[in-house]
Amino acid sequence: QEQQRIEEQKERLAKLEAERKAEAQRKEKERLAKFEAERKAEAQRQEKERLAKLEAERKAEAQRKEKESIAKCKQYYDADNYTEASDWCHIAAAQGDADAQYNLGGMYYDGLGVTQDYQQSLQWYRKAAGQGHATAQNILGLQYQYGLGVTQDYQQAVQWFRKAAAQGDAGAQNNLGAMYANGLGVTQDYQQALDLYRKAAAQGDSYAKYMVNDLCAEHSLPGC
C-alpha cells in the first residue's frame, strides 16, 4: 500500500510537471507570437514611413520640375527664344499649365520655334480655353470662324467668343459683336452687336469705338 501511495505521488508530480512545462511552453509561444507580431508591425510601420517619405520626395521633385518648366517656358517665350520655349512649354503644357498651353498654341499658330500647324494650335488653345483662359478662348473662336485646323463652324466660334467676352476680353467682345452684326452663327442683331462693341470701347479699344459710331450712323438704335 505504501508503494502504491508512492507511485500515485510520483504520478501526481509528473502530471504537475507536465502541466507546468505545457504552461511554460504556452506562455513562451505566446511571448514569441507577441514579439513576432510587434516586430512585423514595427517593420510595416517603418516600411510605410519609408514609402511615404519617398512619395513626398517624389511629389516635391515633380512640383519643383513643374515650377521650373513653367518658369522656363515663360522666360524663353517672353524673350522670343522660341526654340528653347518650345521644349519647356511642351513640358509645362503637358502638366496642365494653362499659360504654357496658350503659349504653345500661339507658337504652332504662327510657326514660332515649331512647324506651323493649325491643328496643333487648336489642340493647345482648346486645352487652355477649357481651363478658362480668355485669350485662348477668343483665338479658338477665330480658328472656328475661319476654319483654321478645323472645319469652319460659326456656332462654335460664337460659343468661344461668348465665353471670352463674358470674362471681359475686348477682342472677344469685338469678334462676338461682328458675329451679331453679320448674322454669323447667331440671328443678326445690331443692338447686341452695339452693346458688345460698347463694352470693348469702354476698355479703350479704338476699333470698337469706330464700330459703335458706324452702327449708330447706319442704324437707328436705342442709345445712339
Residue pairs with C-beta under 8 A, 6 or more apart in sequence:
65 91
66 92
66 95
66 97
69 88
69 91
69 92
69 95
69 97
69 100
70 92
70 95
70 97
70 99
70 100
72 84
72 88
72 92
73 85
73 88
73 89
73 91
73 92
73 93
73 97
73 99
73 100
73 103
74 99
74 100
74 103
75 88
76 82
76 84
76 85
76 88
76 89
77 85
77 89
77 103
77 107
81 113
82 107
82 112
82 113
82 114
83 113
84 113
85 103
85 107
85 113
86 104
86 107
86 113
86 114
88 100
89 100
89 103
89 104
89 107
90 104
91 100
92 99
92 100
93 100
93 101
93 103
93 104
93 124
93 127
96 131
98 127
98 128
98 131
98 132
98 133
98 136
99 128
99 133
101 124
101 125
101 127
101 128
101 131
101 133
101 136
102 124
102 125
102 128
102 133
102 135
102 136
104 124
105 121
105 122
105 123
105 124
105 125
105 128
105 136
105 139
106 112
106 121
106 139
107 113
107 114
107 121
108 114
108 116
108 117
108 118
108 120
108 121
108 124
109 116
109 118
109 121
109 125
109 139
109 148
110 116
111 117
114 120
117 149
118 143
118 148
118 149
118 150
119 149
119 150
120 149
121 143
121 148
121 149
122 140
122 143
122 148
122 149
122 150
125 136
125 139
125 140
125 143
126 136
126 140
128 136
129 136
129 137
129 140
129 160
129 163
132 167
134 163
134 164
134 167
134 168
134 169
134 172
135 164
135 169
135 171
137 160
137 161
137 163
137 164
137 167
137 169
137 172
138 160
138 161
138 164
138 169
138 171
138 172
138 175
140 160
141 156
141 157
141 158
141 159
141 160
141 161
141 164
141 172
141 175
142 148
142 157
142 175
143 149
143 150
144 150
144 152
144 153
144 154
144 156
144 157
144 160
145 152
145 154
145 157
145 175
145 179
145 184
146 152
147 153
153 185
154 179
154 184
154 185
155 185
156 185
157 175
157 179
157 184
157 185
158 176
158 179
158 184
158 185
158 186
160 172
161 172
161 175
161 176
161 179
162 172
162 176
163 172
164 171
164 172
165 172
165 173
165 175
165 176
165 196
165 199
168 199
168 203
170 199
170 200
170 203
170 204
170 205
170 208
171 200
171 205
173 196
173 197
173 199
173 200
173 205
173 208
174 196
174 197
174 200
174 205
174 207
174 208
174 211
176 196
177 192
177 193
177 194
177 195
177 196
177 197
177 200
177 208
177 211
178 184
178 193
179 185
179 186
180 186
180 188
180 189
180 190
180 192
180 193
180 196
181 188
181 190
181 193
181 211
181 215
182 188
183 189
186 192
190 215
190 219
190 221
191 221
191 222
193 211
193 215
194 212
194 215
194 216
194 221
194 223
194 224
197 208
197 211
197 212
197 215
198 208
198 212
199 208
200 207
200 208
201 208
201 209
201 211
201 212
215 221
215 224
216 224
